[in-house]
């Protein structure tokens, strides 16, 4: 069984570059599928910052997890 992968990048992340996301997505050839999502204007610490950005971060993660559960027949 292959897993789906979510690559979630903050637009203003100082630890990663857009090319890192592209390279990782290209290298994940054994995954079931790869979803790339960028949160514009968000920092590396978006998960700690209160407000709309953090809400968007958690929404993307929970939506991805819910989609995986539905695909596995749990939804």
FINUBA-789465 format. One record per residue (C-alpha): residue number from 1; residue in one letter; z, x negated, y. Coordinates in Angstrom, 3 decimals. Layout:
BEGIN
num,residuo,w,u,v
NUM,a,Z,X,Y
...
END
This chain:
BEGIN
num,residuo,w,u,v
1,x,0.000,0.000,0.000
2,x,-0.902,-1.295,3.444
3,x,1.092,-0.700,6.591
4,x,-0.077,0.426,9.976
5,x,0.745,-1.890,12.861
6,x,1.579,-1.056,16.470
7,x,1.125,-3.825,19.008
8,x,2.893,-2.727,22.153
9,x,2.578,-4.955,25.199
10,x,4.057,-4.653,28.646
11,x,1.458,-5.169,31.362
12,x,3.656,-7.593,33.316
13,x,5.120,-9.376,30.302
14,x,5.613,-13.044,31.130
15,x,6.043,-14.038,27.449
16,x,2.690,-12.849,26.175
17,x,-0.865,-12.863,27.389
18,x,-3.584,-10.270,26.774
19,x,-5.402,-12.817,24.593
20,x,-2.329,-12.987,22.337
21,x,-2.701,-9.275,21.601
22,x,-6.407,-9.629,20.888
23,x,-5.825,-12.595,18.576
24,x,-3.028,-10.851,16.700
25,x,-5.052,-7.658,16.250
26,x,-7.998,-9.660,14.905
27,x,-5.736,-11.549,12.485
28,x,-4.169,-8.404,11.002
29,x,-6.979,-7.918,8.523
30,x,-4.683,-6.793,5.681
31,x,-3.109,-3.925,7.619
32,x,-4.081,-0.297,7.130
33,x,-4.879,-0.013,10.824
34,x,-3.899,-1.625,14.115
35,x,-3.039,0.317,17.257
36,x,-2.789,-1.572,20.540
37,x,-0.999,0.015,23.466
38,x,-0.238,-1.556,26.843
39,x,2.343,-0.196,29.260
40,x,0.923,-0.957,32.720
41,x,3.384,-2.389,35.217
42,x,6.117,-2.823,32.617
43,x,8.058,-6.049,32.147
44,x,9.134,-7.890,28.994
45,x,12.457,-6.059,29.258
46,x,11.050,-2.521,29.522
47,x,13.289,-1.312,26.686
48,x,16.318,-2.148,28.846
49,x,15.065,-0.780,32.167
50,x,16.023,2.826,32.945
51,x,13.318,5.195,34.127
52,x,9.821,6.387,33.300
53,x,8.675,3.041,31.890
54,x,11.450,2.965,29.315
55,x,10.769,6.585,28.420
56,x,7.085,5.731,27.907
57,x,8.039,2.762,25.705
58,x,10.200,4.900,23.431
59,x,7.615,7.703,23.366
60,x,4.906,5.305,22.130
61,x,7.218,3.900,19.436
62,x,8.490,7.278,18.229
63,x,4.977,8.773,18.223
64,x,3.758,5.864,16.104
65,x,6.656,6.275,13.678
66,x,6.067,10.034,13.477
67,x,2.371,9.483,12.759
68,x,3.317,7.097,9.960
69,x,5.750,9.578,8.467
70,x,3.113,12.322,8.541
71,x,0.574,10.024,6.884
72,x,3.116,9.277,4.133
73,x,3.630,13.009,3.566
74,x,7.089,13.160,5.146
75,x,6.164,15.160,8.239
END
